[in-house]
């Protein structure tokens, strides 16, 4: 069985510095794992006050959820990111954290949506993942 392919076709700009790929190609017969939006809350429910800490914790939470389904970040085909008061500086923070988690591997396809507010007071970041696990 072939594996998930993350590619950036010729004719489109290189999105790697912003932490994503243009395409995720899912092989037939794969099992999808849908991870609900993960915020920066700790397991005890506390929320760090700063954006960078929330991004790091949310990515950690996403990894815990993926592991519960037998998936890893290398199985993630798509991310949906919600950012309160989005700026290019916040994009750079996100890109650095995605590099920390994925390393040199291609990043998933991703859409970032600036939003005025998230579910909890003080929540600045949320990330949803779709992973593809070989059946």
Secondary structure, DSSP 4 states (H G I P E B T S, - for coil): ----EEE--TTS---GGGT-BSEEEPPTTPEEEEEEEE-SB-TTS-B-SSHHHHHHHHHHHHHHHHHHTT--GGGEEEEEEEEET--HHHHHHHHHHHHHHHTTSPPPEEEEEEES--SSTT--EEEEEEEEE--
